[in-house]
Amino acid sequence: MANRLSFTELSAAVSGGTLVLSVLYEWAYFKVAGFELMGLMTVSDLFRLALTWLPLTVLTFLALVMNELITQGIEKGLSEEELIATSPHPKFYSAFRKSAPKALISVFLLIAAAEILFSSDPNFSAIGLSLTVIWGVISNKITDVPRIREKYGATGCLMIVTIPIVAIMCLGFGAGKAQSDLNDMSNYYDVEMPGGNLLAGVNIIRSLERGILIKKESEKNLNFLPWSQVLSIHAVIPKKENNRSFACRVVSELCVDFPDQN
């Protein structure tokens, strides 16, 4: 009975966490893509669409965890003073340990500031990654303070580090995905509608429970089309404007013309 209850609690925690992260991701997505469209989503949409972005978020988070575990393995649980004392070059090692985090924070602060202040279309994925690294460095310094570790314990310190990181990643990935969708016209579809109408050459951005979000090449915003207005959807291979190889177009090498397949 105890094991069943434990499994139930774990399932509830995973479901609740996924829902919260999905809301954060979609909030950031529709903040960029058009906030009025977020009201069209249902709870099932939140869980279903989480499968498209949650694995990348989890893998990124696991990469950060692995980096931390490797670092701890190299340090072998030694304190800062012990690491410096056992180093063959104590002065250099001490200066490096103090300056490296500051340098890392400075680099990613510059990246985030440049995107926010000087870019007409800031890359939110880059900003999210920068803030993730910055908080990772800062939070590690905070949780290394003995008084903090004694007060909150290992679990509390882990939450201090991880919860903001996961939240920042969801917000950054969500906003970045919206930017990508608004600029991407690589997937073309013809949508057959009632009355013999044809919506030709549109990009289907999202398939929701109530309908689809589409983008026309001539427009910058997304539009909603309910399922009642959709009879069939057909994928279309767009006609290439230039049949030269990618290497030829970029670096003027391997210039072989491909036959037109349209």
Summary of the structure (lengths in Angstrom):
residues: 262
radius of gyration: 24.6
end to end distance: 63.7
largest distance: 81.0
contacts: 686
relative contact order: 0.10
helix: 68%
strand: 12%
